[in-house]
Amino acid sequence: MAGIIDTIKLAGTLVLALPAALAGLELLLVRGQPTVGAGLIGLAVGLVVVQHWLTLPTDVPELLAKRVLGAVVKEPEPDSEPEDER
């Protein structure tokens, strides 16, 4: 499940990717320029994919905090038997 920061990052990327994708669709379908249209659609898809999979230097503190928090706070293991039946 993505956190609030990841959602904001995705929204920022979509602000740039959606206009490129829409322009690509228009060029591809309406104006008859398939090369430029497909290139713009590929650029838009590439922006979203790179943002999702690429780790930037600004992401390192967030990743370290998640790792440290996960090491310090362990979730309790579920019991195999309920307490009432013992």
Backbone torsions as a table, in degrees:
resi	resn	phi	psi	omega
1	MET	NA	130.6	-177.2
2	ALA	-79.3	145.1	177.8
3	GLY	-85.2	-178.9	-178.1
4	ILE	-66.6	-36.3	-179.7
5	ILE	-66.0	-42.1	178.6
6	ASP	-63.8	-36.7	178.4
7	THR	-66.4	-40.8	178.4
8	ILE	-66.3	-39.6	177.5
9	LYS	-63.0	-42.2	178.6
10	LEU	-64.1	-41.1	178.6
11	ALA	-62.3	-41.0	177.5
12	GLY	-63.2	-39.0	177.8
13	THR	-68.4	-39.8	179.9
14	LEU	-66.8	-27.9	176.1
15	VAL	-60.0	-34.5	178.7
16	LEU	-87.9	-34.6	-172.9
17	ALA	-79.1	-37.1	-176.5
18	LEU	-64.3	-44.5	176.7
19	PRO	-61.5	-37.3	177.8
20	ALA	-65.5	-41.1	179.6
21	ALA	-66.2	-41.6	179.2
22	LEU	-66.3	-40.7	176.5
23	ALA	-64.4	-38.7	177.4
24	GLY	-63.3	-41.5	177.1
25	LEU	-63.6	-41.1	179.1
26	GLU	-64.0	-45.7	179.8
27	LEU	-64.9	-37.0	-177.5
28	LEU	-72.2	-45.6	-172.1
29	LEU	-94.5	-36.5	-172.2
30	VAL	-96.8	-49.3	-172.5
31	ARG	-89.3	-9.1	175.9
32	GLY	74.6	32.2	176.0
33	GLN	-115.8	80.4	-172.6
34	PRO	-66.9	-32.0	-177.9
35	THR	-67.0	-50.2	-179.4
36	VAL	-67.6	-40.8	179.4
37	GLY	-62.1	-47.0	178.7
38	ALA	-65.3	-35.2	177.2
39	GLY	-63.7	-42.4	178.6
40	LEU	-67.8	-38.8	176.9
41	ILE	-65.4	-41.9	176.4
42	GLY	-62.5	-38.3	177.0
43	LEU	-63.2	-43.2	-179.8
44	ALA	-64.3	-44.6	178.3
45	VAL	-64.5	-41.2	178.4
46	GLY	-61.6	-39.7	178.0
47	LEU	-59.2	-46.0	-178.0
48	VAL	-68.5	-42.0	-179.1
49	VAL	-65.5	-45.4	-179.9
50	VAL	-63.9	-40.9	178.9
51	GLN	-63.3	-35.0	-177.3
52	HIS	-76.3	-39.1	-172.1
53	TRP	-100.6	-21.8	-175.2
54	LEU	-84.5	134.0	175.7
55	THR	-96.5	119.1	179.6
56	LEU	-96.1	161.2	177.1
57	PRO	-58.5	-27.4	178.8
58	THR	-74.5	-16.2	179.4
59	ASP	-86.0	-14.9	-174.6
60	VAL	-61.8	-47.0	178.5
61	PRO	-59.4	-38.1	178.4
62	GLU	-64.7	-42.4	178.9
63	LEU	-65.4	-40.7	178.0
64	LEU	-64.6	-41.1	179.6
65	ALA	-63.8	-40.9	178.2
66	LYS	-64.0	-40.7	-178.7
67	ARG	-68.0	-43.2	179.6
68	VAL	-66.1	-44.5	179.8
69	LEU	-62.9	-38.5	177.9
70	GLY	-67.5	-31.2	179.2
71	ALA	-77.6	-33.1	-177.3
72	VAL	-80.9	-46.4	-176.4
73	VAL	-102.8	104.4	177.7
74	LYS	-96.2	140.0	176.8
75	GLU	-76.8	140.0	-179.8
76	PRO	-66.5	144.3	179.0
77	GLU	-79.4	137.8	179.1
78	PRO	-69.9	139.2	177.7
79	ASP	-72.8	147.0	178.6
80	SER	-77.2	-25.9	178.7
81	GLU	-122.8	139.0	175.4
82	PRO	-67.9	154.3	-178.4
83	GLU	-64.8	-31.7	-173.9
84	ASP	-70.1	-28.3	-174.5
85	GLU	-85.7	-3.7	-178.6
86	ARG	-80.8	NA	NA
